[in-house]
Amino acid sequence: MASERFDFACALAEKAGELALEYFKRLDTLTISEKGHQDLVSEADRDVETLIRAELAKAFPDDGIVGEEHENVDGTTGYTWVIDPIDGTANFVAGIPQWCVILACTFADETIIGVIRDPIAGETFRAKRGAGAFVNNKPIRASSTDTLARGSVGIGFNGRSKATDAINAIGGLVSKGGVFFRNASGGLMLAYAASGRLIGYLESHMHAWDCLAGMLIMREAGGKVAEFDGHSVLAKGTRVIVGAPGVFSDLKDIAEASFAPQS
């Protein structure tokens, strides 16, 4: 059943990405509303999630759904889909081509499927638990670096966390000879870490729909992922620390010294 859902998720992410791309090409017609600092939601966001939910309801009507824009759906199969229709919405509405569609599927408190679709680049980062990680049909691996001085680390920031979380992390990274990177799409930065383009990613708090897919892809690509509570993550989100094996310990030290305690 996981294989059936995996193939379905890859195809659905591409279909949803095409719909989002249609909106992106006609930004002037979008109806945009604000729901908080750096947290813009658009007509495209809602419509793409509606498409995803409709397709899931047809294919797997008894599965649960957790998403950013609509109410959660309780399922009876044990499978729960976790969806972010457009991650990087602030980029999207500003015309910046750094955003993605994210789909994950969990079972028994474990993420078993992760798909991140970048329609602009034509890339689908994907992983099924225990089966490796790929971009399109090419296998990907986390970076082999053993030093923070060789490569860039994604640093996430959101309006829910203390500003000092990101500021401290950047300072800690730079003081160890590292370079920070931010493109305002946590999903894409996690995908970049999994494919070795970045050597790691840190964020003091992410929602499940933003991070579960990327953390699975990272793990399947041979990267390291800090432990998190698979049971509570759907409701509460989690701290995210991922890195190439050779620098993960350094990144974890930076995060623990920089981030305020989790509530």
SELO-734463 format. One line per 3 residues: number of its first residue (from 1); their letters; for each residue x, y, z of C-alpha. Coordinates in steps of 0.05 Angstrom, whole numbers, padded with zeros to 5 digits, always signed. Example, Ala and Ser with C-alpha at 12.3 -4.5 7.8 and 13.67 -1.06 7.14 Angstrom:
<pts>
1	as	+00246:-00090:+00156; +00273:-00021:+00143
</pts>
This chain:
<pts>
1	mas	+00000:+00000:+00000; +00058:+00047:+00014; +00084:+00037:-00058
4	erf	+00015:+00053:-00087; +00011:+00116:-00045; +00082:+00136:-00062
7	dfa	+00070:+00134:-00137; +00005:+00171:-00127; +00039:+00225:-00085
10	cal	+00093:+00238:-00137; +00041:+00246:-00192; -00004:+00289:-00149
13	aek	+00052:+00335:-00128; +00068:+00348:-00201; -00005:+00360:-00217
16	age	-00013:+00408:-00159; +00052:+00442:-00179; +00025:+00455:-00249
19	lal	-00037:+00488:-00220; +00006:+00531:-00174; +00050:+00549:-00233
22	eyf	-00010:+00573:-00272; -00027:+00621:-00216; +00046:+00643:-00210
25	krl	+00046:+00663:-00283; -00013:+00710:-00271; +00003:+00741:-00204
28	dtl	-00033:+00806:-00220; -00101:+00772:-00215; -00090:+00739:-00147
31	tis	-00131:+00759:-00088; -00081:+00764:-00031; -00096:+00770:+00043
34	ekg	-00050:+00774:+00103; -00052:+00726:+00162; +00009:+00750:+00198
37	hqd	+00079:+00776:+00187; +00115:+00739:+00131; +00056:+00692:+00127
40	lvs	+00015:+00710:+00066; -00039:+00665:+00040; -00067:+00671:-00030
43	ead	-00122:+00645:-00073; -00071:+00599:-00104; -00052:+00569:-00036
46	rdv	-00125:+00552:-00021; -00142:+00526:-00090; -00080:+00481:-00095
49	etl	-00096:+00450:-00027; -00168:+00440:-00049; -00143:+00402:-00111
52	ira	-00097:+00358:-00069; -00152:+00342:-00019; -00201:+00325:-00074
55	ela	-00153:+00277:-00107; -00135:+00245:-00041; -00209:+00237:-00024
58	kaf	-00221:+00200:-00090; -00161:+00155:-00086; -00156:+00141:-00011
61	pdd	-00222:+00164:+00020; -00209:+00133:+00088; -00140:+00165:+00098
64	giv	-00131:+00224:+00145; -00108:+00292:+00121; -00071:+00348:+00157
67	gee	-00059:+00412:+00118; -00043:+00485:+00125; -00104:+00518:+00095
70	hen	-00165:+00474:+00113; -00192:+00432:+00170; -00160:+00366:+00187
73	vdg	-00194:+00302:+00165; -00193:+00241:+00211; -00180:+00175:+00177
76	ttg	-00191:+00102:+00194; -00133:+00068:+00156; -00075:+00094:+00199
79	ytw	-00048:+00133:+00140; -00047:+00209:+00146; -00029:+00256:+00090
82	vid	+00007:+00320:+00110; +00005:+00375:+00058; +00031:+00445:+00044
85	pid	+00002:+00469:-00022; +00054:+00524:-00031; +00113:+00529:+00016
88	gta	+00147:+00596:+00006; +00083:+00636:-00004; +00117:+00702:+00010
91	nfv	+00164:+00687:-00048; +00106:+00664:-00091; +00065:+00728:-00084
94	agi	+00127:+00771:-00095; +00144:+00735:-00160; +00207:+00702:-00132
97	pqw	+00215:+00632:-00163; +00233:+00596:-00098; +00172:+00557:-00074
100	cvi	+00147:+00486:-00075; +00090:+00437:-00063; +00100:+00389:-00005
103	lac	+00066:+00322:+00007; +00082:+00273:+00063; +00047:+00211:+00088
106	tfa	+00053:+00181:+00157; +00035:+00114:+00186; +00041:+00092:+00259
109	det	+00075:+00158:+00277; +00128:+00149:+00224; +00136:+00188:+00159
112	iig	+00136:+00137:+00103; +00130:+00182:+00041; +00159:+00250:+00026
115	vir	+00152:+00290:-00039; +00175:+00361:-00052; +00158:+00389:-00121
118	dpi	+00192:+00451:-00149; +00152:+00467:-00212; +00198:+00525:-00233
121	age	+00259:+00480:-00236; +00220:+00418:-00258; +00248:+00379:-00199
124	tfr	+00212:+00328:-00155; +00251:+00309:-00093; +00222:+00244:-00066
127	akr	+00233:+00187:-00017; +00197:+00126:+00008; +00219:+00100:+00075
130	gag	+00275:+00049:+00066; +00281:+00059:-00009; +00330:+00116:-00017
133	afv	+00320:+00188:-00041; +00316:+00216:-00111; +00308:+00280:-00150
136	nnk	+00266:+00260:-00210; +00298:+00193:-00227; +00368:+00209:-00202
139	pir	+00391:+00183:-00134; +00413:+00238:-00086; +00460:+00238:-00027
142	ass	+00473:+00286:+00030; +00540:+00323:+00027; +00604:+00286:+00045
145	tdt	+00636:+00347:+00077; +00667:+00340:+00146; +00674:+00415:+00158
148	lar	+00626:+00474:+00163; +00675:+00515:+00123; +00659:+00475:+00060
151	gsv	+00587:+00488:+00041; +00527:+00530:+00063; +00476:+00517:+00117
154	gig	+00403:+00536:+00110; +00376:+00577:+00169; +00301:+00583:+00175
157	fng	+00261:+00638:+00208; +00187:+00647:+00221; +00143:+00696:+00257
160	rsk	+00125:+00646:+00312; +00195:+00639:+00341; +00240:+00689:+00375
163	atd	+00281:+00730:+00325; +00343:+00715:+00367; +00336:+00641:+00349
166	ain	+00357:+00653:+00277; +00404:+00711:+00294; +00441:+00668:+00345
169	aig	+00445:+00609:+00298; +00474:+00652:+00243; +00525:+00680:+00291
172	glv	+00544:+00612:+00317; +00552:+00584:+00247; +00594:+00642:+00221
175	skg	+00638:+00639:+00283; +00655:+00567:+00265; +00674:+00586:+00194
178	gvf	+00608:+00570:+00163; +00563:+00607:+00113; +00488:+00614:+00120
181	frn	+00435:+00610:+00065; +00361:+00628:+00066; +00311:+00629:+00009
184	asg	+00247:+00633:+00051; +00224:+00562:+00033; +00241:+00513:+00087
187	glm	+00217:+00455:+00043; +00265:+00472:-00013; +00323:+00483:+00036
190	lay	+00311:+00414:+00065; +00309:+00385:-00005; +00374:+00421:-00021
193	aas	+00406:+00392:+00042; +00384:+00322:+00021; +00414:+00331:-00048
196	grl	+00480:+00358:-00021; +00469:+00429:-00047; +00468:+00452:+00026
199	igy	+00505:+00416:+00081; +00449:+00424:+00132; +00388:+00462:+00155
202	les	+00367:+00491:+00222; +00301:+00521:+00245; +00276:+00529:+00316
205	hmh	+00205:+00508:+00298; +00169:+00482:+00236; +00099:+00457:+00224
208	awd	+00092:+00384:+00204; +00070:+00402:+00133; +00133:+00443:+00123
211	cla	+00184:+00392:+00148; +00163:+00319:+00150; +00174:+00306:+00076
214	gml	+00242:+00340:+00076; +00266:+00305:+00138; +00249:+00237:+00108
217	imr	+00283:+00254:+00042; +00344:+00277:+00081; +00347:+00213:+00122
220	eag	+00338:+00169:+00060; +00394:+00209:+00026; +00442:+00188:+00082
223	gkv	+00437:+00252:+00122; +00425:+00258:+00196; +00361:+00284:+00227
226	aef	+00351:+00303:+00300; +00301:+00260:+00336; +00230:+00287:+00344
229	dgh	+00164:+00262:+00372; +00127:+00229:+00314; +00063:+00227:+00354
232	svl	+00058:+00301:+00371; +00090:+00331:+00309; +00025:+00334:+00269
235	akg	-00008:+00379:+00321; +00052:+00416:+00349; +00107:+00416:+00297
238	trv	+00180:+00407:+00317; +00250:+00436:+00320; +00289:+00417:+00257
241	ivg	+00362:+00400:+00256; +00388:+00363:+00195; +00458:+00357:+00168
244	apg	+00510:+00318:+00130; +00538:+00264:+00175; +00606:+00298:+00179
247	vfs	+00578:+00364:+00207; +00513:+00343:+00241; +00544:+00344:+00311
250	dlk	+00569:+00415:+00300; +00501:+00437:+00274; +00466:+00406:+00333
253	dia	+00513:+00443:+00381; +00498:+00509:+00346; +00423:+00497:+00349
256	eas	+00423:+00478:+00422; +00465:+00539:+00440; +00423:+00586:+00397
259	fap	+00350:+00567:+00402; +00305:+00583:+00461; +00279:+00522:+00498
262	qs	+00220:+00488:+00465; +00153:+00499:+00500
</pts>
